[in-house]
Amino acid sequence: MPYKPSKPCAHPGCPALIPANSKYCYKHKPLHPEEARSAAKRGYGSKWQKARKQFLSANPLCVECMKEGRYVKATDVDHIVPHRGDQTLFWDRSNWQALCHRHHSIKTGTQDMHPEYRF
């Protein structure tokens, strides 16, 4: 049976080839600890689930859909400014917005997937 071909490391500018089931090379894996931690260890445990449920009850419609003139139920609570592990920003409710899954995926895939690195 053939193997999947190697692919480039996902760290910006790294040309190292890695196995298809990995995301980062051994050199850059320590710079991306969020990839290995569970959701609960990243702060999305029972306390978050309770706060999320309350926020969605108070804000039941997707903000982006409403801008388009549509009324769609919000399913996700989005951090407007990605918190990147900052607990103050994580729990700041003024940094939260209600989004449908579609708009949350679009935002995460375009804006949030390009982190700012500090070395």
MMTF fields as JSON, N, C-alpha, C and O atoms, coordinates in Angstrom:
{
  "mmtfVersion": "1.0.0",
  "mmtfProducer": "UNKNOWN",
  "numBonds": 475,
  "numAtoms": 476,
  "numGroups": 119,
  "numChains": 1,
  "numModels": 1,
  "chainsPerModel": [1],
  "groupsPerChain": [119],
  "chainIdList": ["A"],
  "bondAtomList": [4, 2, 8, 6, 12, 10, 16, 14, 20, 18, 24, 22, 28, 26, 32, 30, 36, 34, 40, 38, 44, 42, 48, 46, 52, 50, 56, 54, 60, 58, 64, 62, 68, 66, 72, 70, 76, 74, 80, 78, 84, 82, 88, 86, 92, 90, 96, 94, 100, 98, 104, 102, 108, 106, 112, 110, 116, 114, 120, 118, 124, 122, 128, 126, 132, 130, 136, 134, 140, 138, 144, 142, 148, 146, 152, 150, 156, 154, 160, 158, 164, 162, 168, 166, 172, 170, 176, 174, 180, 178, 184, 182, 188, 186, 192, 190, 196, 194, 200, 198, 204, 202, 208, 206, 212, 210, 216, 214, 220, 218, 224, 222, 228, 226, 232, 230, 236, 234, 240, 238, 244, 242, 248, 246, 252, 250, 256, 254, 260, 258, 264, 262, 268, 266, 272, 270, 276, 274, 280, 278, 284, 282, 288, 286, 292, 290, 296, 294, 300, 298, 304, 302, 308, 306, 312, 310, 316, 314, 320, 318, 324, 322, 328, 326, 332, 330, 336, 334, 340, 338, 344, 342, 348, 346, 352, 350, 356, 354, 360, 358, 364, 362, 368, 366, 372, 370, 376, 374, 380, 378, 384, 382, 388, 386, 392, 390, 396, 394, 400, 398, 404, 402, 408, 406, 412, 410, 416, 414, 420, 418, 424, 422, 428, 426, 432, 430, 436, 434, 440, 438, 444, 442, 448, 446, 452, 450, 456, 454, 460, 458, 464, 462, 468, 466, 472, 470],
  "bondOrderList": [1, 1, 1, 1, 1, 1, 1, 1, 1, 1, 1, 1, 1, 1, 1, 1, 1, 1, 1, 1, 1, 1, 1, 1, 1, 1, 1, 1, 1, 1, 1, 1, 1, 1, 1, 1, 1, 1, 1, 1, 1, 1, 1, 1, 1, 1, 1, 1, 1, 1, 1, 1, 1, 1, 1, 1, 1, 1, 1, 1, 1, 1, 1, 1, 1, 1, 1, 1, 1, 1, 1, 1, 1, 1, 1, 1, 1, 1, 1, 1, 1, 1, 1, 1, 1, 1, 1, 1, 1, 1, 1, 1, 1, 1, 1, 1, 1, 1, 1, 1, 1, 1, 1, 1, 1, 1, 1, 1, 1, 1, 1, 1, 1, 1, 1, 1, 1, 1],
  "groupList": [{"groupName": "MET", "atomNameList": ["N", "CA", "C", "O"], "elementList": ["N", "C", "C", "O"], "formalChargeList": [0, 0, 0, 0], "bondAtomList": [1, 0, 2, 1, 3, 2], "bondOrderList": [1, 1, 2], "singleLetterCode": "M", "chemCompType": "L-PEPTIDE LINKING"}, {"groupName": "PRO", "atomNameList": ["N", "CA", "C", "O"], "elementList": ["N", "C", "C", "O"], "formalChargeList": [0, 0, 0, 0], "bondAtomList": [1, 0, 2, 1, 3, 2], "bondOrderList": [1, 1, 2], "singleLetterCode": "P", "chemCompType": "L-PEPTIDE LINKING"}, {"groupName": "TYR", "atomNameList": ["N", "CA", "C", "O"], "elementList": ["N", "C", "C", "O"], "formalChargeList": [0, 0, 0, 0], "bondAtomList": [1, 0, 2, 1, 3, 2], "bondOrderList": [1, 1, 2], "singleLetterCode": "Y", "chemCompType": "L-PEPTIDE LINKING"}, {"groupName": "LYS", "atomNameList": ["N", "CA", "C", "O"], "elementList": ["N", "C", "C", "O"], "formalChargeList": [0, 0, 0, 0], "bondAtomList": [1, 0, 2, 1, 3, 2], "bondOrderList": [1, 1, 2], "singleLetterCode": "K", "chemCompType": "L-PEPTIDE LINKING"}, {"groupName": "SER", "atomNameList": ["N", "CA", "C", "O"], "elementList": ["N", "C", "C", "O"], "formalChargeList": [0, 0, 0, 0], "bondAtomList": [1, 0, 2, 1, 3, 2], "bondOrderList": [1, 1, 2], "singleLetterCode": "S", "chemCompType": "L-PEPTIDE LINKING"}, {"groupName": "CYS", "atomNameList": ["N", "CA", "C", "O"], "elementList": ["N", "C", "C", "O"], "formalChargeList": [0, 0, 0, 0], "bondAtomList": [1, 0, 2, 1, 3, 2], "bondOrderList": [1, 1, 2], "singleLetterCode": "C", "chemCompType": "L-PEPTIDE LINKING"}, {"groupName": "ALA", "atomNameList": ["N", "CA", "C", "O"], "elementList": ["N", "C", "C", "O"], "formalChargeList": [0, 0, 0, 0], "bondAtomList": [1, 0, 2, 1, 3, 2], "bondOrderList": [1, 1, 2], "singleLetterCode": "A", "chemCompType": "L-PEPTIDE LINKING"}, {"groupName": "HIS", "atomNameList": ["N", "CA", "C", "O"], "elementList": ["N", "C", "C", "O"], "formalChargeList": [0, 0, 0, 0], "bondAtomList": [1, 0, 2, 1, 3, 2], "bondOrderList": [1, 1, 2], "singleLetterCode": "H", "chemCompType": "L-PEPTIDE LINKING"}, {"groupName": "GLY", "atomNameList": ["N", "CA", "C", "O"], "elementList": ["N", "C", "C", "O"], "formalChargeList": [0, 0, 0, 0], "bondAtomList": [1, 0, 2, 1, 3, 2], "bondOrderList": [1, 1, 2], "singleLetterCode": "G", "chemCompType": "PEPTIDE LINKING"}, {"groupName": "LEU", "atomNameList": ["N", "CA", "C", "O"], "elementList": ["N", "C", "C", "O"], "formalChargeList": [0, 0, 0, 0], "bondAtomList": [1, 0, 2, 1, 3, 2], "bondOrderList": [1, 1, 2], "singleLetterCode": "L", "chemCompType": "L-PEPTIDE LINKING"}, {"groupName": "ILE", "atomNameList": ["N", "CA", "C", "O"], "elementList": ["N", "C", "C", "O"], "formalChargeList": [0, 0, 0, 0], "bondAtomList": [1, 0, 2, 1, 3, 2], "bondOrderList": [1, 1, 2], "singleLetterCode": "I", "chemCompType": "L-PEPTIDE LINKING"}, {"groupName": "ASN", "atomNameList": ["N", "CA", "C", "O"], "elementList": ["N", "C", "C", "O"], "formalChargeList": [0, 0, 0, 0], "bondAtomList": [1, 0, 2, 1, 3, 2], "bondOrderList": [1, 1, 2], "singleLetterCode": "N", "chemCompType": "L-PEPTIDE LINKING"}, {"groupName": "GLU", "atomNameList": ["N", "CA", "C", "O"], "elementList": ["N", "C", "C", "O"], "formalChargeList": [0, 0, 0, 0], "bondAtomList": [1, 0, 2, 1, 3, 2], "bondOrderList": [1, 1, 2], "singleLetterCode": "E", "chemCompType": "L-PEPTIDE LINKING"}, {"groupName": "ARG", "atomNameList": ["N", "CA", "C", "O"], "elementList": ["N", "C", "C", "O"], "formalChargeList": [0, 0, 0, 0], "bondAtomList": [1, 0, 2, 1, 3, 2], "bondOrderList": [1, 1, 2], "singleLetterCode": "R", "chemCompType": "L-PEPTIDE LINKING"}, {"groupName": "TRP", "atomNameList": ["N", "CA", "C", "O"], "elementList": ["N", "C", "C", "O"], "formalChargeList": [0, 0, 0, 0], "bondAtomList": [1, 0, 2, 1, 3, 2], "bondOrderList": [1, 1, 2], "singleLetterCode": "W", "chemCompType": "L-PEPTIDE LINKING"}, {"groupName": "GLN", "atomNameList": ["N", "CA", "C", "O"], "elementList": ["N", "C", "C", "O"], "formalChargeList": [0, 0, 0, 0], "bondAtomList": [1, 0, 2, 1, 3, 2], "bondOrderList": [1, 1, 2], "singleLetterCode": "Q", "chemCompType": "L-PEPTIDE LINKING"}, {"groupName": "PHE", "atomNameList": ["N", "CA", "C", "O"], "elementList": ["N", "C", "C", "O"], "formalChargeList": [0, 0, 0, 0], "bondAtomList": [1, 0, 2, 1, 3, 2], "bondOrderList": [1, 1, 2], "singleLetterCode": "F", "chemCompType": "L-PEPTIDE LINKING"}, {"groupName": "VAL", "atomNameList": ["N", "CA", "C", "O"], "elementList": ["N", "C", "C", "O"], "formalChargeList": [0, 0, 0, 0], "bondAtomList": [1, 0, 2, 1, 3, 2], "bondOrderList": [1, 1, 2], "singleLetterCode": "V", "chemCompType": "L-PEPTIDE LINKING"}, {"groupName": "THR", "atomNameList": ["N", "CA", "C", "O"], "elementList": ["N", "C", "C", "O"], "formalChargeList": [0, 0, 0, 0], "bondAtomList": [1, 0, 2, 1, 3, 2], "bondOrderList": [1, 1, 2], "singleLetterCode": "T", "chemCompType": "L-PEPTIDE LINKING"}, {"groupName": "ASP", "atomNameList": ["N", "CA", "C", "O"], "elementList": ["N", "C", "C", "O"], "formalChargeList": [0, 0, 0, 0], "bondAtomList": [1, 0, 2, 1, 3, 2], "bondOrderList": [1, 1, 2], "singleLetterCode": "D", "chemCompType": "L-PEPTIDE LINKING"}],
  "groupTypeList": [0, 1, 2, 3, 1, 4, 3, 1, 5, 6, 7, 1, 8, 5, 1, 6, 9, 10, 1, 6, 11, 4, 3, 2, 5, 2, 3, 7, 3, 1, 9, 7, 1, 12, 12, 6, 13, 4, 6, 6, 3, 13, 8, 2, 8, 4, 3, 14, 15, 3, 6, 13, 3, 15, 16, 9, 4, 6, 11, 1, 9, 5, 17, 12, 5, 0, 3, 12, 8, 13, 2, 17, 3, 6, 18, 19, 17, 19, 7, 10, 17, 1, 7, 13, 8, 19, 15, 18, 9, 16, 14, 19, 13, 4, 11, 14, 15, 6, 9, 5, 7, 13, 7, 7, 4, 10, 3, 18, 8, 18, 15, 19, 0, 7, 1, 12, 2, 13, 16],
  "groupIdList": [1, 2, 3, 4, 5, 6, 7, 8, 9, 10, 11, 12, 13, 14, 15, 16, 17, 18, 19, 20, 21, 22, 23, 24, 25, 26, 27, 28, 29, 30, 31, 32, 33, 34, 35, 36, 37, 38, 39, 40, 41, 42, 43, 44, 45, 46, 47, 48, 49, 50, 51, 52, 53, 54, 55, 56, 57, 58, 59, 60, 61, 62, 63, 64, 65, 66, 67, 68, 69, 70, 71, 72, 73, 74, 75, 76, 77, 78, 79, 80, 81, 82, 83, 84, 85, 86, 87, 88, 89, 90, 91, 92, 93, 94, 95, 96, 97, 98, 99, 100, 101, 102, 103, 104, 105, 106, 107, 108, 109, 110, 111, 112, 113, 114, 115, 116, 117, 118, 119],
  "secStructList": [7, 7, 7, 7, 7, 7, 3, 3, 7, 1, 1, 6, 6, 7, 7, 7, 3, 3, 7, 6, 6, 7, 1, 1, 7, 6, 6, 6, 4, 4, 4, 7, 4, 4, 4, 6, 1, 7, 6, 6, 6, 6, 6, 7, 1, 2, 2, 2, 2, 2, 2, 2, 2, 2, 2, 2, 2, 2, 7, 7, 5, 7, 2, 2, 2, 2, 2, 6, 6, 7, 7, 7, 5, 7, 7, 3, 3, 3, 3, 1, 1, 7, 7, 6, 6, 7, 2, 2, 2, 2, 2, 7, 4, 4, 4, 3, 3, 3, 3, 7, 2, 2, 2, 2, 2, 2, 2, 0, 0, 0, 0, 0, 6, 1, 7, 7, 7, 7, 7],
  "xCoordList": [0.848, 0.0, 0.898, 1.857, 0.597, 1.438, 1.248, 0.202, 2.283, 2.248, 1.78, 1.936, 1.201, 0.868, 2.177, 3.11, 2.263, 3.507, 3.71, 2.753, 4.962, 5.286, 4.775, 4.559, 4.585, 4.093, 4.953, 5.659, 4.907, 5.704, 5.158, 3.961, 6.026, 5.66, 4.712, 4.895, 3.704, 2.71, 3.196, 2.505, 4.379, 4.915, 5.326, 5.983, 4.946, 5.259, 6.745, 7.602, 7.029, 8.389, 9.242, 10.399, 8.712, 9.508, 9.336, 8.216, 10.421, 10.324, 10.473, 10.419, 10.658, 10.907, 9.726, 8.569, 10.03, 8.994, 8.733, 9.659, 7.452, 7.04, 6.033, 5.467, 5.8, 4.798, 3.412, 3.116, 2.583, 1.263, 0.365, -0.542, 0.583, -0.289, 0.188, -0.424, 1.251, 1.771, 1.428, 1.051, 1.564, 1.305, 2.578, 2.78, 3.453, 4.672, 5.883, 5.765, 7.048, 8.29, 8.727, 8.185, 9.704, 10.154, 10.676, 10.585, 11.212, 11.766, 10.666, 10.849, 9.529, 8.47, 7.319, 6.474, 7.273, 6.202, 6.123, 5.017, 7.267, 7.183, 6.593, 6.125, 6.612, 6.049, 4.537, 3.902, 3.952, 2.512, 1.904, 1.361, 1.985, 1.472, -0.042, -0.568, -0.747, -2.208, -2.676, -3.808, -1.838, -2.214, -2.323, -3.078, -1.574, -1.545, -2.466, -2.755, -2.928, -3.746, -5.212, -5.697, -5.915, -7.344, -8.094, -7.533, -9.362, -10.182, -10.29, -10.217, -10.464, -10.59, -9.307, -9.37, -8.152, -6.884, -6.633, -5.832, -7.31, -7.186, -8.171, -8.202, -8.99, -9.914, -11.372, -12.238, -11.668, -13.041, -13.689, -14.266, -13.592, -14.165, -15.596, -16.295, -16.029, -17.416, -17.757, -18.883, -16.793, -17.047, -17.346, -18.256, -16.571, -16.802, -18.151, -18.894, -18.472, -19.733, -20.933, -21.904, -20.86, -21.944, -22.042, -23.136, -20.895, -20.879, -21.34, -22.067, -20.924, -21.312, -22.821, -23.449, -23.397, -24.838, -25.615, -26.607, -25.163, -25.813, -25.697, -26.661, -24.517, -24.298, -25.189, -25.772, -25.3, -26.134, -27.618, -28.404, -28.008, -29.407, -29.721, -30.811, -28.775, -28.962, -28.762, -29.299, -27.992, -27.678, -27.953, -27.011, -29.216, -29.548, -29.301, -29.367, -29.02, -28.865, -27.428, -26.705, -27.038, -25.702, -25.531, -26.345, -24.482, -24.191, -23.939, -24.444, -23.169, -22.826, -24.043, -24.221, -24.863, -26.074, -27.017, -27.656, -27.101, -27.969, -27.47, -28.277, -26.151, -25.596, -26.025, -26.145, -26.257, -26.681, -28.195, -28.724, -28.904, -30.361, -31.041, -32.219, -30.304, -30.883, -30.914, -30.096, -31.848, -31.966, -31.674, -32.519, -30.469, -30.005, -29.581, -28.939, -29.949, -29.612, -28.095, -27.414, -27.59, -26.162, -25.893, -26.667, -24.79, -24.408, -23.045, -22.717, -22.252, -20.89, -20.672, -21.213, -19.88, -19.438, -18.007, -17.119, -17.805, -16.504, -15.797, -16.426, -14.489, -13.67, -13.318, -12.611, -13.798, -13.585, -12.086, -11.614, -11.353, -9.89, -9.414, -9.689, -8.711, -8.273, -7.478, -6.579, -7.817, -7.196, -5.797, -4.995, -5.47, -4.151, -3.649, -2.458, -4.573, -4.209, -4.288, -4.122, -4.534, -4.654, -5.999, -7.04, -5.992, -7.228, -8.07, -9.296, -7.45, -8.211, -9.039, -10.222, -8.419, -9.108, -10.108, -11.167, -9.777, -10.656, -12.003, -13.043, -12.004, -13.229, -13.863, -14.886, -13.296, -13.861, -15.075, -14.932, -16.264, -17.501, -17.676, -18.415, -17.013, -17.102, -16.308, -16.414, -15.519, -14.751, -15.459, -14.89, -16.674, -17.436, -18.485, -19.019, -18.773, -19.883, -20.52, -19.851, -21.815, -22.563, -22.52, -22.852, -22.106, -22.029, -22.662, -22.692, -23.166, -23.59, -22.316, -21.232, -22.451, -21.258, -20.553, -19.324, -21.326, -20.75, -19.845, -18.699, -20.36, -19.563, -18.393, -17.337, -18.563, -17.449, -16.322, -15.147, -16.681, -15.669, -14.945, -13.73, -15.688, -15.076, -14.093, -12.969, -14.512, -13.647, -12.411, -11.295, -12.607, -11.481, -10.506, -9.292, -11.024, -10.177, -9.441, -8.405, -9.948, -9.29, -8.498, -7.316, -9.126, -8.463, -7.68, -6.532, -8.288, -7.69, -6.588, -5.814, -6.494, -5.511, -4.118, -3.192, -3.961, -2.662, -2.179, -2.279, -1.658, -1.236, -0.018, 0.785, 0.092, 1.268, 2.29, 2.0, 3.465, 4.51, 5.41, 5.764, 5.777, 6.733, 7.874, 7.677, 9.079, 10.247, 11.17, 12.217],
  "yCoordList": [-1.173, 0.0, 1.243, 1.31, 2.22, 3.415, 4.316, 4.308, 5.084, 6.036, 7.392, 7.71, 8.196, 9.566, 10.338, 10.096, 11.257, 12.016, 12.988, 13.426, 13.312, 14.294, 15.656, 15.904, 16.537, 17.881, 18.895, 18.526, 20.171, 21.184, 21.477, 21.333, 21.88, 22.315, 23.513, 24.356, 23.598, 24.668, 25.985, 26.999, 25.984, 27.229, 28.134, 27.675, 29.423, 30.327, 30.342, 30.58, 30.085, 30.152, 28.92, 28.903, 27.89, 26.687, 25.708, 25.278, 25.352, 24.446, 22.963, 22.11, 22.646, 21.256, 20.363, 20.744, 19.173, 18.215, 17.321, 16.871, 17.075, 16.297, 15.233, 15.332, 14.218, 13.201, 13.828, 14.863, 13.213, 13.748, 13.884, 14.716, 13.096, 13.178, 14.203, 14.318, 14.943, 15.973, 17.347, 17.485, 18.355, 19.716, 20.557, 21.395, 20.321, 21.102, 20.18, 19.038, 20.682, 19.925, 19.932, 20.685, 19.095, 18.993, 20.331, 20.603, 21.156, 22.448, 23.443, 24.227, 23.422, 24.406, 23.896, 24.686, 22.604, 22.054, 22.729, 22.976, 23.037, 23.711, 25.124, 25.644, 25.746, 27.091, 27.075, 28.129, 25.896, 25.761, 24.798, 23.763, 25.118, 24.184, 24.018, 23.011, 24.992, 24.91, 23.739, 23.281, 23.252, 22.14, 20.821, 19.935, 20.69, 19.42, 19.398, 18.329, 20.575, 20.632, 20.397, 20.785, 19.762, 19.529, 20.848, 21.835, 20.862, 22.063, 22.514, 23.708, 21.562, 21.909, 22.56, 23.502, 22.078, 22.663, 24.024, 24.803, 24.324, 25.642, 26.634, 27.794, 26.189, 27.098, 26.876, 27.563, 25.935, 25.698, 24.553, 23.642, 24.606, 23.58, 23.909, 24.627, 23.38, 23.542, 24.998, 25.434, 25.756, 27.176, 27.926, 28.753, 27.631, 28.262, 27.823, 28.65, 26.546, 26.05, 26.757, 27.08, 26.993, 27.686, 29.137, 29.623, 29.836, 31.231, 31.34, 32.268, 30.405, 30.37, 30.228, 30.929, 29.318, 29.081, 30.341, 30.693, 31.016, 32.257, 33.338, 34.055, 33.458, 34.484, 34.236, 35.175, 32.976, 32.672, 32.85, 33.147, 32.671, 32.927, 34.412, 34.792, 35.244, 36.694, 37.251, 38.308, 36.543, 36.981, 35.828, 35.178, 35.557, 34.346, 34.394, 33.36, 35.574, 35.681, 35.996, 36.697, 35.468, 35.68, 37.15, 37.698, 37.769, 39.172, 39.404, 40.37, 38.532, 38.698, 38.476, 39.191, 37.504, 37.276, 38.465, 38.838, 39.062, 40.231, 41.396, 42.178, 41.528, 42.57, 42.353, 43.307, 41.076, 40.716, 40.758, 40.491, 41.097, 41.169, 39.831, 39.682, 38.837, 37.517, 37.26, 37.8, 36.443, 36.101, 34.615, 33.765, 34.32, 32.946, 32.754, 33.623, 31.601, 31.299, 31.185, 30.526, 31.838, 31.758, 30.449, 30.035, 29.804, 28.542, 28.628, 27.791, 29.632, 29.752, 31.122, 32.125, 31.155, 32.418, 32.636, 31.823, 33.733, 34.035, 35.111, 36.06, 34.962, 36.026, 36.96, 36.562, 38.178, 39.142, 39.32, 39.207, 39.596, 39.636, 38.299, 38.006, 37.479, 36.177, 36.333, 37.169, 35.523, 35.682, 35.089, 35.549, 34.094, 33.462, 33.089, 33.204, 32.638, 32.181, 33.242, 32.921, 34.491, 35.571, 35.439, 35.686, 35.052, 34.792, 36.044, 35.95, 37.201, 38.444, 38.693, 39.021, 38.538, 38.716, 37.586, 37.809, 36.391, 35.236, 35.465, 35.161, 35.994, 36.169, 37.541, 37.803, 38.421, 39.752, 39.645, 39.442, 39.783, 39.609, 40.658, 40.427, 41.796, 42.797, 42.341, 42.944, 41.285, 40.716, 39.504, 38.822, 39.239, 38.1, 38.57, 39.673, 37.72, 37.958, 36.63, 35.599, 36.669, 35.469, 35.299, 36.218, 34.109, 33.813, 32.456, 31.576, 32.297, 30.979, 30.184, 30.758, 28.887, 28.061, 28.442, 28.436, 28.768, 29.14, 30.36, 30.339, 31.423, 32.639, 32.456, 33.058, 31.64, 31.392, 30.653, 30.956, 29.688, 28.95, 29.866, 29.764, 30.755, 31.687, 32.607, 32.804, 33.168, 34.078, 33.352, 33.86, 32.176, 31.415, 31.039, 31.109, 30.647, 30.229, 31.354, 31.121, 32.576, 33.689, 34.566, 34.825, 35.024, 35.976, 35.295, 35.655, 34.319, 33.748, 32.73, 32.416, 32.213, 31.182, 31.738, 30.968, 33.024, 33.634, 34.337, 35.56, 33.573, 34.171, 35.069, 34.918, 36.002, 36.861, 36.193, 35.872, 35.987, 35.311, 36.332, 37.356, 36.025, 36.871, 35.987, 35.034, 36.294, 35.476, 36.225, 35.703],
  "zCoordList": [0.0, 0.0, 0.0, 0.769, -0.851, -0.924, 0.297, 0.945, 0.586, 1.684, 1.179, 0.0, 2.079, 1.719, 1.589, 2.355, 0.637, 0.486, 1.649, 2.286, 1.907, 2.938, 2.494, 1.308, 3.479, 3.176, 3.924, 4.863, 3.522, 4.205, 5.604, 5.854, 6.492, 7.84, 7.721, 6.843, 8.594, 8.526, 9.125, 9.024, 9.751, 10.307, 9.145, 8.211, 9.193, 8.084, 7.725, 8.576, 6.457, 5.945, 6.156, 5.736, 6.792, 7.038, 5.872, 5.594, 5.19, 4.045, 4.405, 3.519, 5.689, 6.098, 5.723, 5.897, 5.207, 4.868, 6.074, 6.749, 6.329, 7.497, 7.065, 5.976, 7.9, 7.549, 7.37, 7.967, 6.565, 6.239, 7.457, 7.449, 8.504, 9.674, 10.705, 11.767, 10.431, 11.328, 10.773, 9.609, 11.617, 11.168, 11.171, 10.292, 12.189, 12.318, 12.421, 12.865, 12.007, 12.144, 13.61, 14.42, 13.947, 15.341, 15.863, 17.06, 14.992, 15.391, 15.78, 16.711, 15.08, 15.311, 16.179, 16.602, 16.448, 17.282, 18.662, 19.142, 19.323, 20.624, 20.556, 21.569, 19.38, 19.231, 19.095, 19.13, 18.94, 18.734, 19.75, 19.365, 21.029, 22.045, 21.995, 22.469, 21.427, 21.354, 20.507, 20.663, 19.623, 18.755, 19.515, 19.117, 20.602, 21.325, 22.548, 23.086, 22.988, 24.19, 23.873, 22.81, 24.798, 24.621, 24.774, 25.249, 24.37, 24.485, 25.936, 26.226, 26.845, 28.269, 28.781, 29.571, 28.346, 28.786, 28.161, 28.678, 27.052, 26.43, 27.027, 26.617, 28.006, 28.682, 28.347, 28.89, 27.468, 27.035, 27.811, 27.218, 29.136, 30.008, 30.398, 29.683, 31.54, 31.974, 32.283, 32.04, 32.817, 33.101, 31.803, 31.751, 30.757, 29.451, 28.883, 28.353, 28.987, 28.427, 29.062, 28.378, 30.359, 31.062, 30.595, 30.309, 30.514, 30.068, 28.616, 28.261, 27.792, 26.377, 26.238, 25.445, 27.011, 26.959, 27.363, 26.724, 28.421, 28.861, 27.791, 27.525, 27.174, 26.156, 24.943, 24.4, 24.514, 23.354, 23.663, 22.764, 24.92, 25.3, 25.193, 24.764, 25.581, 25.524, 24.116, 23.787, 23.283, 21.913, 20.956, 20.503, 20.636, 19.885, 18.372, 17.709, 17.822, 16.369, 15.964, 16.671, 14.821, 14.271, 13.869, 13.126, 14.361, 14.09, 12.598, 12.027, 11.975, 10.555, 9.649, 8.663, 9.976, 9.171, 9.264, 8.28, 10.455, 10.623, 9.777, 9.275, 9.609, 8.741, 7.293, 6.524, 6.922, 5.567, 5.425, 4.347, 6.518, 6.473, 6.672, 6.349, 7.209, 7.452, 8.95, 9.695, 9.387, 10.798, 10.964, 10.682, 11.424, 11.578, 13.027, 13.616, 13.598, 14.983, 15.152, 14.367, 16.185, 16.504, 17.234, 18.097, 16.879, 17.519, 18.195, 19.035, 17.838, 18.343, 18.979, 18.514, 20.042, 20.631, 20.154, 20.412, 19.464, 18.871, 19.675, 20.143, 19.835, 20.409, 19.253, 18.327, 19.303, 18.225, 17.983, 16.852, 19.047, 18.985, 19.551, 20.715, 18.769, 19.276, 20.573, 20.662, 21.572, 22.885, 22.962, 23.776, 22.155, 22.111, 23.509, 23.8, 24.375, 25.704, 26.789, 27.966, 26.431, 27.41, 28.117, 27.509, 29.4, 30.136, 30.346, 30.407, 30.457, 30.604, 29.342, 29.425, 28.191, 26.92, 26.673, 26.086, 27.115, 26.95, 27.634, 27.051, 28.859, 29.635, 29.493, 30.126, 28.688, 28.465, 27.543, 26.337, 28.117, 27.342, 26.245, 25.288, 26.368, 25.294, 24.066, 22.998, 24.216, 23.114, 22.498, 21.646, 22.919, 22.404, 21.406, 21.521, 20.426, 19.511, 19.156, 19.1, 18.92, 18.558, 17.048, 16.3, 16.603, 15.177, 14.883, 15.743, 13.664, 13.218, 12.912, 12.803, 12.778, 12.555, 11.254, 11.185, 10.235, 8.932, 9.065, 8.617, 9.68, 9.808, 10.771, 10.577, 11.798, 12.713, 11.99, 12.193, 11.152, 10.385, 9.407, 9.238, 8.767, 7.817, 8.55, 8.089, 9.686, 10.442, 10.954, 10.839, 11.514, 12.051, 10.938, 11.127, 9.795, 8.683, 8.001, 7.377, 8.101, 7.422, 8.389, 8.158, 9.459, 10.356, 11.47, 11.731, 12.128, 13.329, 13.053, 13.957, 11.848, 11.551, 11.254, 10.998, 11.282, 11.002, 12.267, 12.374, 13.223, 14.485, 14.335, 13.415, 15.265, 15.307, 16.204, 17.357, 15.686, 16.447, 17.113, 16.528, 18.367, 19.089, 19.518, 20.272, 19.042, 19.353, 20.286, 20.669]
}
